[in-house]
Amino acid sequence: MDLNQLQERMDILLSSSVVSTIAAEITTLAFMHLQSHLKKDAIEGAEMLFTHLPTALTRIENGEQVEAPHPALLDEVKQSPEVSTAMKEIDFVQQQWKNQLPQEEIDFLLIHYTNVLQINKGGN
């Protein structure tokens, strides 16, 4: 997925009122931040993460509750060497959001970010 593909995805989600404008904007910033970290224009396997992120932010904005991921899955993800980098990316999202995300959402984002970082390990 590259920035143009992300923008197309955000346009579709915005036009169908699935995500809010601020959620789409933060998602775009988060994508560019991750591109910079990975030193890649196209991020492999990023579709799930960058669909989940804007919908999650929109749910939080609307006051909807989020269920936690399965504890065993989270425990497995926390063993990854990519966890600290994933948390830095999540911290960037929170800075843009200007609010603390619910722990359940942080856990889901940790799973998604860790997966994307593992797929893209090694840069260009």
Residue pairs with C-beta under 8 A, 6 or more apart in sequence:
1 9
1 42
1 43
1 44
1 46
1 47
1 50
2 41
2 42
2 43
3 28
3 31
3 32
3 35
3 41
6 27
6 28
6 31
6 46
6 50
7 28
9 47
9 50
9 51
10 19
10 24
10 27
10 28
10 54
13 19
13 24
13 51
13 54
13 55
14 21
14 24
18 55
18 58
19 27
19 54
19 55
19 57
19 58
20 54
20 57
20 58
20 61
22 57
22 61
23 53
23 54
23 55
23 57
23 58
23 61
24 54
26 53
26 54
26 57
26 93
26 96
26 97
27 50
27 53
27 54
27 57
29 92
29 96
30 50
30 53
30 89
30 92
30 93
30 96
31 43
31 46
31 50
33 89
33 92
34 43
34 46
34 89
34 113
34 116
35 41
35 43
37 85
37 88
37 89
38 117
38 120
38 123
39 123
39 124
40 120
40 123
40 124
43 116
43 120
44 116
44 119
44 120
45 115
45 116
45 119
45 120
46 116
48 112
48 115
49 109
49 112
49 113
49 115
49 116
52 108
52 109
52 112
53 93
53 109
53 112
56 66
56 105
56 108
56 109
57 97
59 66
60 66
60 101
60 102
60 105
66 102
66 104
66 105
66 108
67 104
68 74
68 103
68 104
68 107
69 104
69 107
69 108
69 111
73 111
74 107
74 110
74 111
77 83
77 110
77 111
77 114
77 115
78 110
80 86
80 114
80 118
82 113
82 114
82 117
82 118
82 121
83 110
83 114
85 113
85 117
86 109
86 110
86 113
86 114
86 117
87 110
89 113
90 101
90 106
90 109
90 110
90 113
93 101
93 109
94 100
94 101
101 109
